[in-house]
């Protein structure tokens, strides 16, 4: 019998599978779309042999927080370009946020996306449905129907759901559906500025956003999770006091999980003023920007103070943060740079830069490679109940092979995304994906 899928023999790499605790040099055999063997000195006739000496072989990364911009905003990104960027970043599955046009708030909208995904996607795509109709914050939805149509979670990401009763209702629904409510915590009235409130914003004369704008809503949502027993997932926690709230809530038995973004761990508000040293790793990476304040360092939640980046790193180390996600938020360079800083759209391109930013923390001794793989792959797959996140005989052939130390320069041409909006443009980073397999099929090769 002939198989339609190629056979891969990934030879002699450092095989890391946090789910089983495996961390050893071995060969990995992928056949018919699945991992079939991991052992020393494997052979397989007809296999494509890849020399993985000096490389890491791990379960493909799983990103819980991505903006694919499709449908409706396809000048920024499409399912095709966003998932190509995902594969180039080592991701074999992404969860896409519903702030598209139309909003992913109906069975019909999810079916429309599924059609494009079936045709164009390079990696697995799992939609996150809205919490309220049109993300407008006024009307709840039929959450069971949305799960039936493929939604893996709920979010009004880009905004908080200001109405506490609607938040209570979706958290109540999450109990039976066992799907997380993924909250973007931002008090709109307090968050009218354009960067983190502190010394640097004052120096630059930029209107600013206090950490409390995030922490007030996070505290409310934790209280509602306690009230309902619902599954709360705190998206992109960016402040030290915010993650303290999550730590305490976990200790109290509230069902809350949390994610941190590589940029909030490695960049501070000083990056808006031109700093180009990675926080916590103390790695200078490249040239200062021409324009200050730099719109390429504008993101929501904003890059915070250096003390916040340290508190977030501690929370990643002690397990308070369950996962690392990217909040990949493409905008064209034109959109980012043709207007004054305060008017520039929020967001950073993230899928292809997560591995190098996290590797900087590994090099600095803050994280181990198995922890990096766990937070980028095993833990998010488990949190969202998704295929992937494991590399063991019998698991899906969703695999990333990467060179942990290889240096490369971040340029628009080096990225697969349609929108290279990152303050890392022109910088040199370390950590590069060599090969990405999804279900045993090649989706990226350097
Ligand atoms: Zn958000």
Boltz pocket constraint, residues with backbone or C-beta under 6 A from the ligand:
constraints:
  - pocket:
      binder: B
      contacts: [[A, 157], [A, 158], [A, 159], [A, 184], [A, 235], [A, 236], [A, 300], [A, 301]]
      max_distance: 6.0
